[in-house]
Amino acid sequence: MNAENNFAARLIDAGRLAAIARTRGLKADVSYYVNEALKELWRTRSPEEAKKIAERWVLWDAEGRPWPRMPPLENVVPFHRADTAQVSVVNRPVTPLHAIRDWLEKLDDEVQCEIAGMAALLVFEGADLLDLSSREWCDCLRRWLSEAGLPAHTIIGRALTFRTCFEYFAESRFTESGWRRSETTALEVLEDAKRDPNSEAARFAPIAEKMLDTLPARKICWMEVRKSWRELANASLTARALRVWSTSQMR
């Protein structure tokens, strides 16, 4: 595994090295540094192991030049050392923001509204947005995740902003202790309302009752959200994954 990690690190670093080379007038692009990494891989590992590692990390263009596979560039084809005449074009991968939006669209409508409300409060920092409807919150978040023509650093910045704010917001919904605290709070509100029907707690009693009624179903739903979010975050939103995506944009 160390050999594969070292090889992947060299591929991730290829974009930075190519950029430095360009500033010095050298004609060494990303493919050149990937090829150097491949030479080292074949020199230090068995042919079988080297091929397996390369298949996971490298794609080849129509001229037989190697490029990083994670994620693939738009002009590359699957790993193949011979017969490169048969070429298929691979579409450019979705951005981290599009990955977040695709994940969001698959969630329950009520959960989407809760997340959009979080964005209105924490991401957009717009107090006036809080006066809008939940549907308008959702539309605003979708536009923010789908805006076209953004530079790579802005896309990465937005992805990191969303991840940080969402995980801060969702932490209490991702744990058993968080749901117990919600249940305890709702029960305390109802107890206070019983003691004093004219208290402020009495105003919130209907909300507390609804919270208790829907709590089991919402808990199950949010536990599923936790699972799908962690799969997305671990695959596409880690620092390493974002660096790999950023490298793929350096042409």
N, C-alpha and C positions, 0 to 999 in steps of 0.2 A: 504493500500500500504506500510505503514511503516513496518508492520509485514513481508511482502514479501521481502522488501529490507533488513531487518535485517537477515532474513533466508538466502537470497542469499549471503550476506556478510560472513556469517558463512561458507557457502559451499566454497566460494572463499578462505577463510582463512584455510580451512581444510588441504590443502597441506602443508602450512607452519608449522602448528601445528604438522602434522605427521612427517615432517623432523626434527623438534626439538625433538620429542619423540624418534626418531631413534638414535639421538646423545646421548640420556640418557639411551639407552638400553631398552626402553619400546616397547611393541608390539602393538602400537596404530597406525593404518594406516589411510589413508584418509577416508575409509568407516566407521571407528569407530567414527570419528568426525562428519561425515554426520549423522550417526545414533543418536548421541547426539543432534544434531540440530533438527532432526525429533521429538525426544522425547519432546523437549522444545516447538516445534511448536504444537504438539498435546495437550500439557498441557495448552497452552495459547490461542488457537483458537478453534473455533467450528470444529467438525469433517468434515463438508462440506467444510469450508474454508481451513482447513489444507490440505485436500486431493487435492483441486484445486491448491494450492501453490506447494505442493509436485510433482504433475503431471508435472508442468512446469519446475521444477528444479532437479528432482531426477530420476535416472534409477536404475534398480536392476539386479544383476548378477544371474548366475545359482544357487547360494547358497542362494539367497534371501537377499544379502547384498546390501545396498544402496551406490550409487556413484553419483558424480555431473553429471547433465545432460547437462550442458552448457559449452563446447560441450561434448557429451557422450564419455566414454571410449570404447575401442574396445571389451570389454568382457561383456557389459551390455545389458539388454533387457528393453522394455518399462515398466513403472510403473505398478506393479501388486502385490498385497499382497498375492495372493494365486495361487496355481497351477504353481509354478515356474519351473516345469519339462519341459514345452514347452519353449524352448530357441531358440532365433535367434541371430546370431552374428551381431553386428553393426560395420561397418567399421570405422576405425579411421578417424576423420574429417580432412578436408584439412587444410593445414597450412595457416596462414595469407598471406604469399607470394603467395601461389597457388590461394587464393581468389582474390588477385590483378591481377594475370595473367589471370584468368578466366574472370574477368571484362574487362581487356584490350583486350582480343581476340574478344569480342563482339562489339568493337567500329569500326567506319569507318576506312578504311585503312589510309587515310590521317591524321586522328586524332592520330592513332597509331604512325605514323611517327613523328608527332609533339612531342608527349610524349616521344618517344625514343630519339629524339634530345635533349629534356630537360634533360633526364637521362645522355646522353653523356656529357653534359655540367656541370650539377649540381651534379649528383650522382656519376659518375665514375671519375670525375675530370681528364679526359684524353684528353689533347689537341689534341693528335694524332687521337682520335676517330672522331674529327670533319672533318677529311679528308675522312672519310668513306661514303658510300652511306646510304640512309635512311633505306634500307632493312637490311644493316649490323648493323645499330643502333638497329633496331627492334630485330634482332637475338641476339645481345648482351644483351639487356634488358630481353628477354625471358629466356636466360641461367641464368642470375642473379636471376630471380624470381623462377627458377625451379631447382636450384642446389640441389642435394640430399645429405642426411647425415649431414645437418647442425644442430648444437645444438640449443636448444630452444632460448637461449639468442641472438644468431646470427640472427635467423629468426625474432625475435621481433625487433632487431636493424635495420635490413633491411626494415622491414615494416614501422617503424617509420621514417626512412630516406626517403623512397619513399613518404610517406604521406606529410612530411614537404616540400620536394622539389617540389612535384607535385602541392600542393596547392599554394606555392609561385609562381610557373610558371603559373598556370592556373587562378590566381586571376583576371587578366584583362579580361579573356575570360568568366568569370562567372558573370559579372555584365554589366548592360546597359551602365554605365559610361565608362567602359573599352572599349567597342565597339565604343562608341562615340569618345573617344580619338584616337583610331586607324583610324577611318574615318577622323578626323580632321588632323591627321598627314599625311595621304595619300594625302589629298586635298592640304595641304601646299607644299608638295613635287612637285605636279603637277603645282601649281602656280609659284613656284621658277623656275621650268624647263621652263615654258613659258617665263618668264622674261629673262632668260639667258640659251639659248640652249647648251652652252658650260660648264655650271656649273656641279658640282658633283650631284646636284639634278636631272639633266637631265639623268644621268646614271641610277638613280633609278626610273625614271618615269614609265617604263614598269611594274616594280614590283608594284608600287603604283596603276596603272590602274587595274592590275589583282586583287589586294587586294580589291579595290572598287567593282569590278564586282562580286567577290565571297563572299563579306562580308555578305550579307543577308543570304545566304545558310549556311555559316560557323557559323554565329551567332546562327541560329536555331539548328545546330548540336551540338555546344558546350553547349547550354542550356540543351540539353538532356544529355550530358556528365555530366554536373553539377548535374542533378537529380540522375543519376545512381551512381555517385561517392559518393554523400552524403548518399545514401542508404547503399552502401558498407561500407563507413567509420564509419557510426553510428552503423552498425550492427557488424562489425568485427575488426575495427581498433581503437576503443577507448581504453583508458588505462584499463578500466574495462574488456573489451572483451579480450584484450591481456593477462591480468592476469588470466582470466578464462581459456584461451587456455593453458597458461603456466602451470597452476595447473593440467590440464588434462594430461600433459606429465610426471608428477611426479609419478612414479610407484614404 
